[in-house]
């Protein structure tokens, strides 16, 4: 808390301490959303620029790490918005015959598999999945961040689950034939 107060008055050493404390988590979150090392570095850099530009406005009314995380998420979303301003077809039905969470299913065994399955998704689908399943945002909050509807967020998440589920089923068939 003292370090944050020092950074609020421009103490460079305090800012460096904050950066060193949160840079890895910030980069990891950015990478999970954009799935590109260089883009995650850019997002991390932009996020910390905003953190230090706005740190004087931090009012200690919430978790500081959460405040930084929100800045990172917004930066990553803005980055992704600039990369893909596409409208997805929402005509697909909502019927799903599989578990709706890749993070609490038995069919995903380790983090390497999770990383692989996430790499199959579009940036938008990965963003929605990470925000909802990992970061705990509601569909309404995600919709607001993306400038879309709540049903868009739900449909995007459903499609992400279907993509992952279909790949897993394909792999199961492939290995069953060996």
Secondary structure per residue as TSV (DSSP state, phi and psi in degrees):
chain	resnum	aa	ss	phi	psi
A	1	X	-	360.0	-39.3
A	2	X	H	-65.9	-38.7
A	3	X	H	-61.9	-40.3
A	4	X	H	-64.4	-43.5
A	5	X	H	-62.1	-39.0
A	6	X	H	-66.2	-40.7
A	7	X	H	-65.8	-32.6
A	8	X	H	-64.3	-24.4
A	9	X	T	-101.0	12.1
A	10	X	T	94.5	11.4
A	11	X	-	-67.3	112.7
A	12	X	H	-65.2	-36.5
A	13	X	H	-63.7	-41.7
A	14	X	H	-63.8	-40.4
A	15	X	H	-63.5	-39.8
A	16	X	H	-64.3	-39.8
A	17	X	H	-61.9	-43.1
A	18	X	H	-62.9	-45.0
A	19	X	H	-59.5	-48.7
A	20	X	H	-63.3	-33.2
A	21	X	H	-70.7	-39.3
A	22	X	H	-111.0	-3.8
A	23	X	H	-66.0	-39.4
A	24	X	H	-66.0	-45.3
A	25	X	H	-64.9	-37.8
A	26	X	H	-64.6	-46.9
A	27	X	H	-62.2	-44.0
A	28	X	H	-60.2	-44.7
A	29	X	H	-63.6	-45.6
A	30	X	H	-60.9	-42.0
A	31	X	H	-65.0	-41.2
A	32	X	H	-62.1	-32.4
A	33	X	H	-81.3	-45.5
A	34	X	H	-96.1	-21.3
A	35	X	-	55.6	40.7
A	36	X	-	-147.4	124.5
A	37	X	H	-59.5	-48.0
A	38	X	H	-66.3	-42.7
A	39	X	H	-63.7	-39.5
A	40	X	H	-64.1	-37.5
A	41	X	H	-63.9	-43.3
A	42	X	H	-63.6	-43.5
A	43	X	H	-63.0	-43.3
A	44	X	H	-60.4	-45.4
A	45	X	H	-62.0	-47.5
A	46	X	H	-63.5	-38.1
A	47	X	H	-63.0	-44.2
A	48	X	H	-70.0	-31.1
A	49	X	H	-60.3	-45.0
A	50	X	H	-67.5	-39.1
A	51	X	H	-57.5	-51.0
A	52	X	H	-75.0	-27.0
A	53	X	H	-69.8	-32.3
A	54	X	H	-110.1	6.1
A	55	X	G	-62.7	-29.7
A	56	X	G	-63.3	-23.4
A	57	X	G	-87.2	-9.1
A	58	X	-	-66.8	122.9
A	59	X	-	-102.0	10.2
A	60	X	S	59.2	25.8
A	61	X	S	-96.8	6.9
A	62	X	S	-158.4	-179.0
A	63	X	-	-68.0	128.2
A	64	X	H	-63.4	-41.3
A	65	X	H	-62.1	-38.7
A	66	X	H	-64.8	-38.0
A	67	X	H	-63.0	-45.0
A	68	X	H	-64.7	-44.2
A	69	X	H	-58.1	-40.3
A	70	X	H	-64.1	-39.6
A	71	X	H	-63.6	-43.0
A	72	X	H	-62.8	-47.1
A	73	X	H	-59.2	-45.2
A	74	X	H	-63.5	-39.9
A	75	X	H	-63.6	-43.8
A	76	X	H	-65.0	-40.8
A	77	X	H	-65.0	-44.5
A	78	X	H	-61.1	-39.3
A	79	X	H	-62.1	-48.0
A	80	X	H	-66.6	-36.1
A	81	X	H	-60.2	-40.1
A	82	X	H	-68.9	-27.1
A	83	X	H	-85.5	-33.9
A	84	X	-	-138.9	100.3
A	85	X	-	-103.9	65.2
A	86	X	-	-111.5	150.9
A	87	X	-	-107.1	125.2
A	88	X	-	-88.4	147.5
A	89	X	-	-70.0	119.6
A	90	X	-	-100.6	18.7
A	91	X	-	-79.3	-16.1
A	92	X	S	-63.0	143.2
A	93	X	-	-71.1	162.7
A	94	X	-	-95.6	3.4
A	95	X	-	-63.4	128.5
A	96	X	-	-138.1	137.0
A	97	X	-	-111.8	30.2
A	98	X	S	-144.4	165.2
A	99	X	-	-60.8	135.5
A	100	X	S	-88.4	18.4
A	101	X	-	-142.5	120.2
A	102	X	T	-75.9	-10.8
A	103	X	T	-95.3	-11.2
A	104	X	S	-130.2	30.4
A	105	X	-	-106.4	151.5
A	106	X	T	-73.9	-18.2
A	107	X	T	-80.8	-2.0
A	108	X	-	-112.0	119.6
A	109	X	-	-93.6	-42.1
A	110	X	S	-146.0	173.7
A	111	X	H	-65.6	-29.9
A	112	X	H	-62.4	-40.0
A	113	X	H	-66.6	-41.9
A	114	X	H	-59.9	-46.2
A	115	X	H	-59.5	-41.8
A	116	X	H	-61.6	-49.2
A	117	X	H	-65.1	-37.2
A	118	X	H	-64.0	-33.8
A	119	X	H	-67.8	-18.3
A	120	X	T	-76.7	-18.1
A	121	X	S	-87.2	154.8
A	122	X	-	-67.6	163.8
A	123	X	H	-60.7	-39.4
A	124	X	H	-64.4	-47.8
A	125	X	H	-62.8	-42.1
A	126	X	H	-63.2	-41.6
A	127	X	H	-60.5	-49.4
A	128	X	H	-62.3	-44.4
A	129	X	H	-61.6	-48.4
A	130	X	I	-63.0	-45.3
A	131	X	I	-62.5	-41.3
A	132	X	I	-79.1	-51.2
A	133	X	I	-83.7	-32.8
A	134	X	I	-99.1	-48.6
A	135	X	S	-86.8	-14.6
A	136	X	-	82.9	16.1
A	137	X	-	-72.9	148.7
A	138	X	-	-81.1	164.5
A	139	X	H	-61.9	-35.8
A	140	X	H	-64.0	-44.1
A	141	X	H	-64.6	-41.4
A	142	X	H	-63.5	-43.1
A	143	X	H	-59.4	-43.0
A	144	X	H	-62.4	-43.5
A	145	X	H	-63.0	-38.4
A	146	X	H	-90.1	-7.6
A	147	X	T	69.7	32.9
A	148	X	S	-123.3	-175.1
A	149	X	-	-91.5	163.2
A	150	X	H	-62.8	-39.1
A	151	X	H	-66.0	-31.2
A	152	X	H	-61.9	-44.1
A	153	X	H	-62.8	-45.0
A	154	X	H	-62.7	-44.5
A	155	X	H	-65.8	-39.9
A	156	X	H	-64.0	-42.0
A	157	X	H	-64.3	-43.4
A	158	X	H	-60.1	-44.0
A	159	X	H	-63.9	-37.4
A	160	X	H	-62.5	-45.7
A	161	X	H	-60.7	-42.3
A	162	X	H	-63.4	-42.7
A	163	X	H	-59.0	-48.0
A	164	X	H	-65.5	-45.3
A	165	X	H	-59.7	-44.9
A	166	X	H	-63.2	-38.9
A	167	X	H	-65.8	-41.9
A	168	X	H	-63.5	-45.1
A	169	X	H	-61.8	-39.7
A	170	X	H	-62.9	-43.4
A	171	X	H	-65.4	-39.8
A	172	X	H	-62.0	-42.9
A	173	X	H	-64.0	-42.7
A	174	X	H	-60.6	-48.7
A	175	X	H	-74.2	-24.1
A	176	X	H	-70.5	-27.7
A	177	X	T	-81.0	-13.3
A	178	X	-	-81.5	360.0
